[in-house]
């Protein structure tokens, strides 16, 4: 705890591990075992802060517990002060990287969904107006520009409206 206090300005000890993730902290340092994992489901989900697991250096920890947890770093006891500082830095770095990748994935999924809707809208326009694919897309684009909306938004509205008619 002394080492953690030197690295992190404010330290609060909470026992038992809370059922909900702690908010307003820079890190969660958790003595991890299977009981803790079961009592705090946020440890295996997508926690809102970096998690550093503390495990017994003599007994170790079951690989299954580590696999099910979502920790960004591990410290085995007894540990050196330099190991704590290094693992806190590592946890922050891994956590930030994971968040960036989650955001990129969400944007890619959104783009893929929009592309699918644009293709569906093109098919609807092609059937209804007897146009070729490039003409149908141009039609959607003109509609989007006229209404000051994106092609994706126009396509989503068209697909939703067409779904209500069928």
C-alpha positions in Angstrom: 0.0 0.0 0.0 2.9 2.4 0.7 4.3 1.9 -2.7 0.9 2.4 -4.3 0.4 5.6 -2.3 3.7 6.9 -3.7 2.7 6.2 -7.3 -1.0 7.0 -7.1 -2.0 10.1 -5.1 -5.2 8.8 -3.5 -5.7 5.3 -2.3 -8.9 3.8 -0.9 -9.2 0.3 0.4 -12.6 -1.3 -0.1 -13.4 -4.7 1.2 -15.1 -6.9 0.1 -14.7 -6.2 -3.6 -17.8 -4.1 -4.6 -20.4 -5.7 -6.8 -20.4 -2.6 -9.1 -17.2 -1.2 -10.5 -15.7 1.7 -8.6 -16.1 5.1 -10.2 -13.9 8.1 -10.0 -10.6 6.2 -9.5 -7.6 5.9 -11.8 -7.1 2.1 -11.1 -8.6 -0.8 -9.4 -6.0 -3.1 -7.6 -7.8 -6.3 -6.8 -6.6 -9.4 -4.9 -7.9 -11.8 -7.6 -9.2 -15.3 -7.1 -12.2 -17.3 -8.2 -14.4 -16.1 -5.3 -13.7 -12.4 -6.1 -14.4 -13.0 -9.8 -17.8 -14.5 -8.9 -18.7 -11.7 -6.5 -17.7 -8.9 -8.8 -18.9 -9.6 -12.3 -17.5 -6.3 -13.6 -14.0 -7.8 -13.4 -14.8 -10.1 -16.3 -16.7 -7.5 -18.3 -15.6 -4.1 -19.7 -14.6 -2.2 -16.6 -14.5 1.6 -16.6 -10.9 1.7 -15.3 -7.7 -0.3 -15.5 -7.5 -3.3 -13.3 -4.3 -4.6 -11.7 -4.6 -8.1 -10.2 -2.6 -9.0 -7.2 -2.0 -12.8 -6.9 -0.2 -14.9 -4.4 3.3 -15.5 -5.7 3.6 -18.8 -3.9 0.3 -20.4 -4.7 -0.3 -18.7 -8.0 -3.7 -18.4 -9.6 -5.8 -20.7 -11.7 -5.4 -20.1 -15.5 -9.2 -20.2 -15.8 -9.6 -17.3 -13.4 -7.1 -15.2 -15.4 -8.8 -16.1 -18.7 -12.2 -15.1 -17.4 -11.0 -11.8 -15.8 -10.4 -8.6 -17.7 -7.2 -7.4 -16.0 -4.6 -5.3 -17.7 -1.7 -6.2 -15.5 -0.7 -8.7 -12.8 1.5 -8.3 -9.7 2.6 -11.3 -7.7 3.2 -11.0 -4.0 5.6 -10.3 -2.5 6.4 -7.6 -5.0 9.0 -4.9 -5.5 8.0 -1.2 -5.6 9.3 -0.9 -9.1 7.1 -3.8 -10.2 4.0 -2.0 -8.9 4.8 1.2 -10.6 5.6 -0.6 -13.9 2.4 -2.6 -13.8 0.3 0.4 -13.0 1.8 2.1 -16.1 1.3 -1.0 -18.1 -2.4 -1.3 -17.0 -3.1 2.3 -18.0 -1.5 1.7 -21.4 -3.3 -1.6 -22.1 -6.6 -0.1 -20.9 -6.2 2.9 -23.2 -5.3 0.7 -26.2 -8.3 -1.5 -25.5 -10.6 1.5 -25.4 -9.2 2.8 -28.7 -9.7 -0.5 -30.4 -13.3 -0.8 -29.0 -14.1 2.6 -30.4 -12.6 1.7 -33.8 -14.5 -1.5 -33.8 -17.8 0.3 -33.0 -17.1 2.8 -35.9 -16.3 0.0 -38.3 -19.5 -1.9 -37.3 -21.5 1.3 -37.8 -19.9 1.8 -41.3 -20.7 -1.7 -42.2 -24.3 -1.4 -41.1 -24.6 1.9 -43.1 -23.1 0.2 -46.2 -25.6 -2.6 -46.0 -28.5 -0.2 -45.7 -27.2 1.8 -48.7 -27.1 -1.4 -50.7 -30.6 -2.4 -49.6 -31.8 1.2 -50.4 -30.2 1.0 -53.9 -32.0 -2.3 -54.5 -35.3 -0.7 -53.5 -34.7 2.3 -55.8 -33.6 0.0 -58.6 -36.8 -2.0 -58.4 -39.2 0.9 -57.8 -37.7 3.3 -60.4 -36.2 0.8 -62.8 -32.7 2.2 -62.6 -29.2 0.7 -62.8 -27.1 0.5 -59.6 -25.0 3.6 -60.3 -28.2 5.6 -61.2 -29.9 4.4 -58.0 -26.9 5.5 -55.9 -26.9 8.9 -57.7 -30.6 9.2 -56.9 -30.0 8.5 -53.2 -27.1 11.0 -53.2 -29.3 13.7 -54.7 -32.0 13.1 -52.2 -29.5 13.3 -49.4 -28.1 16.6 -50.6 -31.5 18.1 -51.1 -32.6 17.1 -47.6 -29.1 17.9 -46.1 -28.7 14.4 -44.8 -26.2 11.7 -45.3 -26.7 9.0 -47.9 -26.6 6.5 -45.0 -29.5 8.4 -43.2 -31.6 8.6 -46.3 -31.0 4.9 -47.0 -31.9 3.9 -43.4 -35.1 5.9 -43.7 -36.0 4.3 -47.1 -35.2 0.8 -45.8 -37.3 1.3 -42.7 -40.2 2.8 -44.6 -40.0 0.0 -47.2 -40.0 -2.6 -44.4 -43.2 -1.1 -43.0 -45.0 -1.4 -46.4 -44.1 -5.1 -47.0 
